[in-house]
Amino acid sequence: MFVMINVIWAVMAVIGIVYAMFNGTMDKVNQALFDGASEAVTLVIGLSSVLIFWLGMMRVAEKAGLLAGFSKLARPIVQRLFPDIPPDHPAMGYILANFSANLFGLGNAATPMGIKAMEEMKKISKSDKASPAMITFLIINTSSITLVPTTVIAIRMEYDSLAPTEIVVSTIIASVITTVVAVFIDRWFRKSQHSLGGS
């Protein structure tokens, strides 16, 4: 899949460059490349400071036991969402850590935990196909309930938004709705497959 995406991007880039050559607009392409690169560097530097701050806050929360407390509160819910995973399995810990990071809008911090969770769930399923638990985790991780959309706030601050945090309430509402709907659809498809398998 990743190879296909890379091929698509490469083909689009080649088509754009060839079109610019025949259209006589290579100077504009070069200018766009330099402007884009400069803006990307500026954006990354601006985002880094905010993300470093929130990652530090996550570390403080972890040392203070807040994340452990959240994990204890969320564990019963997560166990119901993933009945195929033993409660004491390492996958459960990675899933909880991933959800905690996503809750605070730290997608970059959540990604390594998500990958580890997938690896552990693959060990449980012992199959080349995605297990029901892996599918459930993927849809929840994609929709992910977010209390503080850190990355989006950082981008809004970088572009001089007058109220960069005004999206917090709408983000919470939207992410809760999408997560609930995603879980409902996942369960509906799972029951449908069981019904088809039984018949």
C-alpha positions in Angstrom: 0.0 0.0 0.0 2.8 2.4 1.0 4.6 1.6 -2.3 1.4 2.4 -4.3 1.1 5.8 -2.5 4.7 6.6 -3.3 4.2 5.7 -6.9 1.1 7.9 -7.1 3.0 10.9 -5.6 5.9 10.3 -8.0 3.7 10.1 -11.0 1.9 13.3 -10.0 5.2 15.1 -9.5 6.5 13.9 -12.9 3.3 15.0 -14.7 3.5 18.4 -13.0 7.1 19.0 -14.0 6.6 17.8 -17.6 3.5 20.0 -17.9 5.5 23.0 -16.6 8.3 22.3 -19.1 5.9 22.3 -22.1 3.9 25.2 -20.7 6.9 27.4 -20.0 6.3 27.8 -16.3 9.3 26.0 -14.8 10.3 29.3 -13.1 7.0 29.3 -11.2 7.6 25.6 -10.2 11.0 26.4 -8.9 9.7 29.4 -7.0 6.9 27.2 -5.5 9.5 24.6 -4.4 11.7 27.1 -2.6 8.7 28.9 -1.0 7.2 25.6 0.1 10.5 24.4 1.5 11.0 27.7 3.4 7.5 27.6 4.8 7.8 23.9 5.8 11.0 24.7 7.8 9.3 27.6 9.5 6.2 25.6 10.3 8.3 22.7 11.7 10.3 25.0 14.0 7.1 26.6 15.2 5.4 23.3 15.9 8.4 21.8 17.6 8.3 24.2 20.5 4.6 23.5 21.2 4.9 19.7 20.7 8.0 19.6 23.0 6.0 21.5 25.6 3.1 19.1 25.5 5.4 16.1 25.4 7.0 17.4 28.5 3.6 17.8 30.1 2.8 14.2 29.2 6.0 13.2 30.9 5.2 15.1 34.0 1.7 13.6 33.9 3.2 10.1 33.6 5.6 10.7 36.5 2.7 12.1 38.6 0.7 9.0 38.0 -2.0 10.7 36.0 -1.6 8.5 32.9 -1.6 5.4 35.1 -4.8 6.7 36.7 -6.4 7.3 33.3 -5.3 3.8 32.2 -7.0 2.3 35.3 -10.2 4.2 34.5 -10.1 3.3 30.8 -9.0 -0.3 31.2 -12.5 -1.7 31.8 -13.8 0.1 28.7 -10.8 -1.0 26.6 -11.2 -4.6 27.7 -14.8 -4.5 26.5 -13.7 -3.1 23.2 -11.0 -5.7 22.8 -12.4 -8.9 24.3 -9.9 -11.1 22.3 -6.9 -9.6 24.1 -6.0 -11.0 27.5 -6.1 -8.2 30.2 -2.5 -8.7 31.2 -1.1 -8.9 27.6 1.5 -6.2 26.6 -0.8 -5.2 23.7 -3.3 -3.8 26.2 -0.7 -1.5 27.7 0.4 -0.2 24.3 -3.3 0.4 23.4 -3.9 2.4 26.6 -0.7 4.4 26.0 -1.7 5.1 22.4 -5.2 6.3 23.5 -3.7 8.5 26.2 -1.4 10.2 23.8 -4.2 10.7 21.2 -6.4 12.1 24.0 -4.1 15.0 24.3 -3.7 15.5 20.6 -0.1 14.1 20.5 -0.4 12.0 17.3 3.4 11.8 16.8 3.8 10.4 20.3 0.9 8.0 19.9 2.2 6.5 16.6 5.1 4.4 18.1 2.7 3.0 20.7 0.2 2.2 18.0 2.8 0.3 16.0 3.8 -1.7 19.0 0.2 -2.4 19.8 -0.4 -3.7 16.3 2.8 -5.9 16.5 1.6 -7.4 19.8 -1.9 -8.0 18.4 -0.4 -9.7 15.4 1.4 -12.1 17.7 -1.9 -13.0 19.3 -3.7 -13.6 16.0 -0.8 -15.5 14.4 -2.2 -14.6 11.0 -1.3 -12.6 7.9 -4.7 -11.0 8.0 -5.9 -8.2 10.3 -7.7 -9.6 13.3 -10.9 -8.1 14.6 -9.0 -6.5 17.5 -6.6 -4.9 15.0 -9.4 -3.5 12.9 -11.2 -2.1 16.0 -7.9 -0.5 17.2 -7.3 1.0 13.8 -10.7 2.7 13.5 -10.6 4.0 17.1 -7.0 5.3 16.6 -8.1 7.0 13.4 -11.1 8.7 14.9 -9.6 9.0 18.4 -11.3 11.1 21.1 -9.2 14.3 21.5 -9.5 16.6 24.5 -6.6 19.0 23.5 -5.9 19.1 19.7 -2.3 20.2 20.4 -1.0 19.9 16.8 -3.9 21.9 15.3 -3.6 24.6 18.0 0.1 24.9 17.3 -0.6 25.3 13.6 -3.2 27.9 14.3 -0.8 29.8 16.5 1.9 29.6 13.9 -0.5 31.3 11.4 -1.4 34.0 13.9 -4.9 32.9 14.7 -6.7 35.3 17.0 -8.2 32.5 19.0 -6.2 29.3 18.4 -7.9 27.3 21.2 -11.5 28.0 20.1 -11.6 24.7 18.3 -11.3 22.7 21.5 -15.0 22.2 22.2 -15.9 21.4 18.6 -12.9 19.0 18.4 -14.1 17.1 21.5 -17.7 16.9 20.2 -16.6 15.9 16.7 -14.1 13.3 17.9 -16.5 11.7 20.4 -19.2 11.4 17.7 -16.8 9.9 15.1 -15.4 7.5 17.6 -18.9 6.3 18.8 -20.1 5.9 15.2 -16.9 4.1 14.2 -17.2 1.6 17.1 -20.9 1.1 16.3 -20.1 0.4 12.6 -17.3 -1.9 13.6 -19.6 -3.9 15.9 -22.3 -4.0 13.3 -19.9 -5.4 10.6 -18.5 -7.9 13.1 -22.0 -9.2 14.0 -22.9 -9.3 10.3 -19.8 -11.5 9.6 -20.7 -13.8 12.5 -24.2 -14.2 11.1 -23.0 -15.0 7.6 -20.4 -17.4 9.1 -23.1 -19.1 11.1 -25.5 -19.4 8.2 
